[in-house]
Amino acid sequence: MTEDRVYRWARFRISPDDVNYVLENLQGGVCPISNKPPERPVSDHSKSTGCHRGILEHRCNLAIGMLGEDIDTIRRAIDYLQNTAHHAMVSDYLERARARRRGRPDDYKPPRTKEEWSEHYKLYYSEEAALSRKHLHRKTKLLGKLGDDDILRIIEDLE
């Protein structure tokens, strides 16, 4: 253990030998949450009682703290992670919204296979598509430089 870690353990009145004993003999050498040997072991303690609960991986301890050590919140986080139907719905909506912002049709679906990518590039990155985007970009850039009066005058000329 580095001197910095020894100091941190001493702050909690825990020796490196105590950490190693708890980790190896009481926890099987792994963090009880990640089930992996901790790279940065930290002492987990209850904020309300001050009782030490175990030796965790630093990230696991942070996660518990970020969730407020609230079991109901942690259960909701687990439910959220397991709700793949919700993830698919949100992902689909965001992909379509991004496609609309890029001027693609509402039924656009992002390519997944090699063949779909090939078709995607032909459709959206062909010379005609590139020229169309370049033309649109120039128009947008021009409109950005015009004032409101200029735009109204152009509209009147068109009518």
N, C-alpha and C positions, 0 to 999 in steps of 0.2 A: 504494500500500500504506500502511496505517496505521502509526504509529510502533510500536505494540504488535507488529504482525506483523514489522516490520523487526527489532525486538529479538529476536523468537523465531528468525528466520532467522539472525541474527548469532550466536546461541547455538550453532548448528550450523556456524558459519563458512561460511554461504551468503549471498550478497548477493541482493537483490531482482532484480538483473540476471541472476544465475545461474538463479534460479527461472524467470524469464520465458523465458530461452533454452531451458532443459530443457523447459518446458511447450510452448512454441511450435514449436521446431525438432526436438526429439527425441520428443515425445509428440503432436504434431499439435494442440496446444491443448486436449486433453481428458485427463481422468483415465482411466488404462488400465482401471479396473474399471467405473466407471459410464458411461464413454464420453460424458461431458458435461463442459463447461468447469467446473472446480472453483470453487465459490463461496468456499470456505475452503481454499485450497491448503495442504497440509502435506507435509513431507519424510518419506517412508517410508524406514525403515532397518531392517536386520536386528538383532534384539536380540542374537543370538549373535556376529555378526562386526562389527557397527557400521557396515557398508557401506550407503551410500545406494542405494536401489533405484529411486526415482522420486518424482514429485510427484503426490500423490493428493488427492482430495476428503477432507475431514476425516472424514466418516461412513464412507467406505470404509476409511480407515486404522484407525478405531476397530473396525470389523467384523473386520479381520484380527487386530488385537490381542486382541479378545474371544475369538476362536477359537484363540488361542494360537499363531498363525503356523504351525499344524500342517496340512499339506496333506491328510492323511487325514481330519481333522475337517472341513475345508472341503469335501472331496468328499462326506462324509456329509451335510453341510448341504445341498449341491446335490441329492443323492438324495432327501432329505426333502422339499425344496421341489417336486421333480418328481413325487412319489408322490401323485397326486391320489386314487387309490383309498383310501389310508389316510386322507386328509383327509375324504373323503366318509363313511367309516365312523365316524370320531371325531365329525364334525359331526352325523351322524344320531343316534348314541348320546346326545350331549349335549342335542340338541333334545328327545329322548324323555324323558330324565331331568328336564329342566326342566319338561316338560309334566306328568310324574307328580307333581313337587313342587307343581304348581299344581292338582292334582286332575283332570287331563285323562286320557282313556283312553289305553291303551298304543299304540293304532293312530293316535294323533293325529299329524298332520303339519302343520308350520307353513304358513300360507298363502303362496303365491307370486304368484298372479295377482290382478287386481282383483276378479274374481268370487269367488275363494276368500276374499279378505279380507272381502268383503261377507257371505258365509255365516258366516265366523268371528265377526264382530261380532254377527250375529243370534243365534248359538248361545251365545257366552260373555258378551256384554254386553247381553243383553235384560233387561227389568225382572225377569223371574223369576230369571234367573241372578244378577243383582245382589242381589236379595233373599235368595237362597239363600246367596251369599257373605257377605252382611251378617249373616245368622243364624248361620252357621258361625263368623264372626269374633267375634260376641258370646259364643257358647258357649266358644270357645277363651280369650277374655279372662276369662270367668267361672271356667273351670277353672284358669287361671293364678293367680287370687286365692285359690282354695280350697287348704286344706292337705291332706295325705295322709289324715288322720282324716276330714275332711269328705267326701272322695271315697269312702272305704270305707263310710261311713254311707249315702251316696246309692246305692251299688251294692247294699248290704244291703236298702235300702228297695225297690229295683227287683225284687229276687228275691222 
